[in-house]
Amino acid sequence: MFIYIQMLDTPEEKSKFETIYIQNRELLFRIAYDILHHRQDAEDAVHQAFVKLAENMKKIGEPEDPATRGYIVTIVENKAIDIYRRKQSSNHLEYVDEMMGVQVPYSGDDALAECILMLPQRQQLVIIMKYSYGYNLHEIARMLRITYPNAQKLDQRAKTKLRELCKEKGIEW
């Protein structure tokens, strides 16, 4: 709360803000949580709402006024909806099995490494991240910016394709 109060000029505004904050913080959190269903996102929405409220304290009436409560509820709803939309748009990344990029030349005599390098790049990446660096599929999904089910499918396809390539090269699986 002290961060918000630092934004205010007069003692009257600070007192009014403190009263509004104490009376409404739990209500605003519940409203944001009902929209977002995620604790940290709801906390972010409430924080953003209180920043907006502090910036507009000159427009705010008395803390007990129903119009004041309606105004701050509208602010937190809008902030929560903004966060929800932003998360929705970033979660719908298209799953692409093939990926353009730089091909890694390999001139060694390790047949398994040669087979891994024959995989499509996204599949190579999953195999290397999982088995060389020890990342789990949740971490890989976050790093590749894909959903967990897509990471599972990519891992499954990579292992199937690698098994086929190894069989062609005569490598025991």
Disulfide bonds with the S-S distance in Angstrom:
none
